[in-house]
Amino acid sequence: MTSRPGVAALQMYDLPEIRGAVDELWRRIATELDADPPELTWDGDPVAVWQAPDLVLAQTCGWPLVTSLAGRVTVVGAFDYRLGDDNGAATYRSVLVARADRPLAELAGGVAAVNEADSLSGRVSLAVAVAPHAGERPFFESVIETGSHLASLEAVRDGHADLASIDAVTHALLARERPAAVAGLHVVGRGPAVPTLPLVTAATDPEPLRVAIGAAMADPATASCRDRLLIEGFVPVDASVYDGLLAFEPVADRILPPPNGDV
């Protein structure tokens, strides 16, 4: 680890209601590091943070990891989240939501809402989930890009879109912290089982961070903040765990046309 403070950001699940718990967990991790660790940053361009040469630790999406960030960061591991399913350690499935409890096949020809074009949970997982119900043409008539999972939920609820794929942790956190955000929406499907969001660093040796995070997970003093964050544990993995995601790219390109609007 560098002796400079560097950059640290764990803002992928950036609900103001849980920032205090994230800060608390980071402080416990930081006490285990030999470096002079930075305070978490919650602002700025996430892409710039992920590519910072002095990045101590950040959480990124799995899709940028295997595309724009491939070979540019070191994977430390991933959190295992308490989601009430049996997908396996540090694995999850996105939640597909619609206004009515209908089979996915009946939503063909409608409008899809995606948070971002390079989102694994919001775009790629959606394409893979509806692929069995699609022919050679795109499944959706059009796609709108909303900018966030919360905005995608609003787009479906308000009738601007018919279906959206929401990160499972985001959906669970919103259901607990802001139940109105998911009220009236139905879970009509799930995305493929994929690794949870990777924790990455600019350091070439991830072991010091793995030890620090493991110690924080084992500390009873972090039980409360981990519970608030739905974190069950930590699994040290390397980038190869995410390599299989690239097999989804042709499916996503075939099923989902480029976004042609926003809300």
Secondary structure, DSSP 8 states (H G I E B T S, - for coil): --SS--EEE--TT--GGGHHHHHHHHHHHHHT-SS--------S-HHHHHT-TTEEEEE--HHHHHTTTTTTSEEEEEEEE--SS-S-TTEE--EEEESS---GGGGTTSEEEES-TT-IIIIIHHHHHHGGG--SS-SSSEEEE-SSHHHHHHHHHTTS-SEEEE-HHHHHHHHHH-GGGTTT-EEEEE---EE--EEEESSS--HHHHHHHHHHHH-GGGHHHHHHTTEEEEE---GGGGGGGGGGHHHHHHHS-----B-
